[in-house]
Amino acid sequence: MLDNRAGIEVEDLLKIVLVLVVVWIVLEILGMILGTIGWLLGPLQPLLGVVILILIVLWLLDRL
């Protein structure tokens, strides 16, 4: 007797794995790009964070 417990086929599982691998690669590339940008900015990173924070607060208060 064959027990048909799974309703998902192998091809569907392979597609899910493929999508997860693509997402992983994209995240690795983005991390590398952001790391390079962060290295280039160096000591300006805290200042950039404050500027972004101020812009978000101004946008939320409709002052921008």
N, CA, C and O atoms as a GROMACS GRO file, in nm:
protein
  256
    1MET      N    1   0.083  -0.118   0.000
    1MET     CA    2   0.000   0.000   0.000
    1MET      C    3   0.087   0.125   0.000
    1MET      O    4   0.183   0.136   0.076
    2LEU      N    5   0.052   0.216  -0.086
    2LEU     CA    6   0.121   0.344  -0.090
    2LEU      C    7   0.045   0.445  -0.005
    2LEU      O    8  -0.077   0.459  -0.015
    3ASP      N    9   0.119   0.512   0.078
    3ASP     CA   10   0.059   0.614   0.163
    3ASP      C   11   0.087   0.751   0.102
    3ASP      O   12   0.201   0.796   0.102
    4ASN      N   13  -0.016   0.815   0.050
    4ASN     CA   14  -0.002   0.945  -0.015
    4ASN      C   15  -0.024   1.055   0.089
    4ASN      O   16  -0.131   1.117   0.094
    5ARG      N   17   0.077   1.079   0.173
    5ARG     CA   18   0.064   1.176   0.281
    5ARG      C   19   0.087   1.318   0.234
    5ARG      O   20   0.022   1.412   0.281
    6ALA      N   21   0.177   1.336   0.143
    6ALA     CA   22   0.213   1.471   0.099
    6ALA      C   23   0.132   1.510  -0.023
    6ALA      O   24   0.118   1.433  -0.118
    7GLY      N   25   0.081   1.630  -0.019
    7GLY     CA   26   0.004   1.679  -0.132
    7GLY      C   27   0.088   1.766  -0.225
    7GLY      O   28   0.037   1.817  -0.325
    8ILE      N   29   0.217   1.782  -0.192
    8ILE     CA   30   0.304   1.867  -0.273
    8ILE      C   31   0.400   1.778  -0.351
    8ILE      O   32   0.448   1.677  -0.300
    9GLU      N   33   0.425   1.816  -0.474
    9GLU     CA   34   0.509   1.734  -0.560
    9GLU      C   35   0.654   1.778  -0.552
    9GLU      O   36   0.685   1.886  -0.501
   10VAL      N   37   0.742   1.694  -0.602
   10VAL     CA   38   0.886   1.721  -0.597
   10VAL      C   39   0.920   1.848  -0.674
   10VAL      O   40   1.004   1.926  -0.630
   11GLU      N   41   0.857   1.868  -0.788
   11GLU     CA   42   0.884   1.987  -0.868
   11GLU      C   43   0.850   2.114  -0.792
   11GLU      O   44   0.923   2.214  -0.801
   12ASP      N   45   0.741   2.112  -0.717
   12ASP     CA   46   0.703   2.228  -0.637
   12ASP      C   47   0.806   2.255  -0.526
   12ASP      O   48   0.839   2.370  -0.499
   13LEU      N   49   0.853   2.148  -0.464
   13LEU     CA   50   0.956   2.164  -0.361
   13LEU      C   51   1.085   2.221  -0.420
   13LEU      O   52   1.150   2.305  -0.359
   14LEU      N   53   1.121   2.174  -0.540
   14LEU     CA   54   1.240   2.226  -0.605
   14LEU      C   55   1.225   2.374  -0.640
   14LEU      O   56   1.321   2.450  -0.631
   15LYS      N   57   1.105   2.414  -0.681
   15LYS     CA   58   1.081   2.556  -0.710
   15LYS      C   59   1.095   2.640  -0.584
   15LYS      O   60   1.151   2.749  -0.589
   16ILE      N   61   1.045   2.590  -0.472
   16ILE     CA   62   1.055   2.663  -0.345
   16ILE      C   63   1.202   2.677  -0.305
   16ILE      O   64   1.245   2.784  -0.263
   17VAL      N   65   1.278   2.569  -0.318
   17VAL     CA   66   1.421   2.573  -0.285
   17VAL      C   67   1.493   2.670  -0.377
   17VAL      O   68   1.580   2.745  -0.332
   18LEU      N   69   1.460   2.669  -0.505
   18LEU     CA   70   1.522   2.760  -0.601
   18LEU      C   71   1.494   2.905  -0.564
   18LEU      O   72   1.585   2.988  -0.568
   19VAL      N   73   1.372   2.937  -0.528
   19VAL     CA   74   1.337   3.074  -0.489
   19VAL      C   75   1.413   3.114  -0.363
   19VAL      O   76   1.463   3.226  -0.353
   20LEU      N   77   1.423   3.023  -0.266
   20LEU     CA   78   1.497   3.054  -0.144
   20LEU      C   79   1.645   3.079  -0.171
   20LEU      O   80   1.706   3.167  -0.110
   21VAL      N   81   1.703   3.002  -0.262
   21VAL     CA   82   1.844   3.022  -0.298
   21VAL      C   83   1.862   3.156  -0.368
   21VAL      O   84   1.960   3.227  -0.341
   22VAL      N   85   1.771   3.193  -0.456
   22VAL     CA   86   1.780   3.322  -0.524
   22VAL      C   87   1.769   3.436  -0.424
   22VAL      O   88   1.844   3.533  -0.432
   23VAL      N   89   1.677   3.426  -0.329
   23VAL     CA   90   1.662   3.529  -0.225
   23VAL      C   91   1.790   3.538  -0.143
   23VAL      O   92   1.835   3.648  -0.110
   24TRP      N   93   1.847   3.424  -0.110
   24TRP     CA   94   1.971   3.422  -0.033
   24TRP      C   95   2.084   3.493  -0.108
   24TRP      O   96   2.156   3.573  -0.049
   25ILE      N   97   2.098   3.465  -0.238
   25ILE     CA   98   2.203   3.527  -0.318
   25ILE      C   99   2.181   3.678  -0.328
   25ILE      O  100   2.276   3.755  -0.316
   26VAL      N  101   2.056   3.720  -0.348
   26VAL     CA  102   2.026   3.863  -0.356
   26VAL      C  103   2.060   3.932  -0.223
   26VAL      O  104   2.116   4.042  -0.223
   27LEU      N  105   2.026   3.869  -0.112
   27LEU     CA  106   2.058   3.928   0.019
   27LEU      C  107   2.209   3.936   0.041
   27LEU      O  108   2.258   4.033   0.100
   28GLU      N  109   2.283   3.837  -0.005
   28GLU     CA  110   2.429   3.841   0.006
   28GLU      C  111   2.487   3.956  -0.076
   28GLU      O  112   2.576   4.026  -0.029
   29ILE      N  113   2.436   3.975  -0.197
   29ILE     CA  114   2.484   4.084  -0.282
   29ILE      C  115   2.451   4.219  -0.220
   29ILE      O  116   2.535   4.309  -0.218
   30LEU      N  117   2.327   4.234  -0.170
   30LEU     CA  118   2.289   4.360  -0.105
   30LEU      C  119   2.375   4.387   0.018
   30LEU      O  120   2.415   4.501   0.042
   31GLY      N  121   2.402   4.284   0.096
   31GLY     CA  122   2.488   4.300   0.213
   31GLY      C  123   2.628   4.345   0.175
   31GLY      O  124   2.689   4.428   0.243
   32MET      N  125   2.680   4.289   0.066
   32MET     CA  126   2.812   4.327   0.020
   32MET      C  127   2.813   4.473  -0.026
   32MET      O  128   2.906   4.548   0.004
   33ILE      N  129   2.709   4.513  -0.100
   33ILE     CA  130   2.700   4.652  -0.148
   33ILE      C  131   2.687   4.748  -0.031
   33ILE      O  132   2.756   4.850  -0.026
   34LEU      N  133   2.598   4.716   0.064
   34LEU     CA  134   2.579   4.804   0.179
   34LEU      C  135   2.703   4.808   0.267
   34LEU      O  136   2.734   4.912   0.326
   35GLY      N  137   2.774   4.697   0.276
   35GLY     CA  138   2.899   4.696   0.352
   35GLY      C  139   3.004   4.786   0.290
   35GLY      O  140   3.077   4.855   0.360
   36THR      N  141   3.011   4.785   0.157
   36THR     CA  142   3.105   4.872   0.086
   36THR      C  143   3.069   5.018   0.106
   36THR      O  144   3.155   5.102   0.130
   37ILE      N  145   2.940   5.048   0.095
   37ILE     CA  146   2.895   5.186   0.116
   37ILE      C  147   2.924   5.230   0.259
   37ILE      O  148   2.969   5.342   0.282
   38GLY      N  149   2.898   5.142   0.355
   38GLY     CA  150   2.928   5.173   0.494
   38GLY      C  151   3.076   5.196   0.518
   38GLY      O  152   3.113   5.284   0.596
   39TRP      N  153   3.160   5.118   0.452
   39TRP     CA  154   3.304   5.136   0.466
   39TRP      C  155   3.347   5.269   0.407
   39TRP      O  156   3.433   5.337   0.462
   40LEU      N  157   3.287   5.308   0.294
   40LEU     CA  158   3.322   5.434   0.232
   40LEU      C  159   3.278   5.553   0.317
   40LEU      O  160   3.348   5.654   0.324
   41LEU      N  161   3.162   5.541   0.381
   41LEU     CA  162   3.114   5.652   0.463
   41LEU      C  163   3.192   5.666   0.593
   41LEU      O  164   3.211   5.777   0.643
   42GLY      N  165   3.239   5.555   0.645
   42GLY     CA  166   3.323   5.556   0.764
   42GLY      C  167   3.262   5.632   0.881
   42GLY      O  168   3.158   5.594   0.933
   43PRO      N  169   3.328   5.740   0.922
   43PRO     CA  170   3.282   5.814   1.041
   43PRO      C  171   3.152   5.891   1.020
   43PRO      O  172   3.096   5.943   1.116
   44LEU      N  173   3.104   5.899   0.899
   44LEU     CA  174   2.979   5.972   0.874
   44LEU      C  175   2.855   5.887   0.900
   44LEU      O  176   2.743   5.938   0.889
   45GLN      N  177   2.872   5.760   0.934
   45GLN     CA  178   2.756   5.672   0.954
   45GLN      C  179   2.662   5.722   1.064
   45GLN      O  180   2.541   5.723   1.042
   46PRO      N  181   2.711   5.762   1.182
   46PRO     CA  182   2.617   5.812   1.284
   46PRO      C  183   2.544   5.938   1.239
   46PRO      O  184   2.425   5.955   1.266
   47LEU      N  185   2.614   6.026   1.169
   47LEU     CA  186   2.553   6.149   1.119
   47LEU      C  187   2.445   6.116   1.016
   47LEU      O  188   2.338   6.178   1.016
   48LEU      N  189   2.472   6.020   0.930
   48LEU     CA  190   2.373   5.978   0.831
   48LEU      C  191   2.251   5.917   0.899
   48LEU      O  192   2.138   5.940   0.855
   49GLY      N  193   2.272   5.841   1.005
   49GLY     CA  194   2.160   5.785   1.081
   49GLY      C  195   2.073   5.892   1.143
   49GLY      O  196   1.950   5.882   1.142
   50VAL      N  197   2.136   5.996   1.196
   50VAL     CA  198   2.060   6.107   1.256
   50VAL      C  199   1.981   6.181   1.150
   50VAL      O  200   1.866   6.218   1.173
   51VAL      N  201   2.040   6.203   1.034
   51VAL     CA  202   1.970   6.271   0.924
   51VAL      C  203   1.849   6.190   0.880
   51VAL      O  204   1.741   6.246   0.858
   52ILE      N  205   1.865   6.060   0.866
   52ILE     CA  206   1.752   5.974   0.827
   52ILE      C  207   1.644   5.977   0.934
   52ILE      O  208   1.526   5.983   0.902
   53LEU      N  209   1.684   5.972   1.061
   53LEU     CA  210   1.588   5.978   1.171
   53LEU      C  211   1.510   6.110   1.169
   53LEU      O  212   1.388   6.110   1.187
   54ILE      N  213   1.578   6.221   1.148
   54ILE     CA  214   1.511   6.351   1.142
   54ILE      C  215   1.414   6.357   1.024
   54ILE      O  216   1.303   6.408   1.038
   55LEU      N  217   1.456   6.306   0.909
   55LEU     CA  218   1.367   6.306   0.792
   55LEU      C  219   1.242   6.223   0.817
   55LEU      O  220   1.132   6.262   0.776
   56ILE      N  221   1.256   6.109   0.883
   56ILE     CA  222   1.139   6.025   0.912
   56ILE      C  223   1.045   6.095   1.009
   56ILE      O  224   0.923   6.093   0.989
   57VAL      N  225   1.100   6.158   1.113
   57VAL     CA  226   1.016   6.230   1.209
   57VAL      C  227   0.945   6.346   1.142
   57VAL      O  228   0.825   6.366   1.165
   58LEU      N  229   1.015   6.422   1.059
   58LEU     CA  230   0.952   6.533   0.988
   58LEU      C  231   0.842   6.483   0.895
   58LEU      O  232   0.737   6.547   0.882
   59TRP      N  233   0.865   6.370   0.830
   59TRP     CA  234   0.764   6.316   0.739
   59TRP      C  235   0.641   6.271   0.817
   59TRP      O  236   0.528   6.293   0.774
   60LEU      N  237   0.663   6.209   0.932
   60LEU     CA  238   0.551   6.164   1.014
   60LEU      C  239   0.471   6.281   1.071
   60LEU      O  240   0.350   6.270   1.092
   61LEU      N  241   0.536   6.393   1.095
   61LEU     CA  242   0.469   6.512   1.147
   61LEU      C  243   0.415   6.602   1.036
   61LEU      O  244   0.364   6.711   1.063
   62ASP      N  245   0.427   6.558   0.912
   62ASP     CA  246   0.384   6.634   0.794
   62ASP      C  247   0.452   6.770   0.786
   62ASP      O  248   0.390   6.869   0.747
   63ARG      N  249   0.577   6.775   0.823
   63ARG     CA  250   0.655   6.899   0.815
   63ARG      C  251   0.752   6.897   0.698
   63ARG      O  252   0.821   6.995   0.673
   64LEU      N  253   0.758   6.788   0.628
   64LEU     CA  254   0.854   6.774   0.519
   64LEU      C  255   0.794   6.816   0.388
   64LEU      O  256   0.861   6.811   0.285
   0.00000   0.00000   0.00000
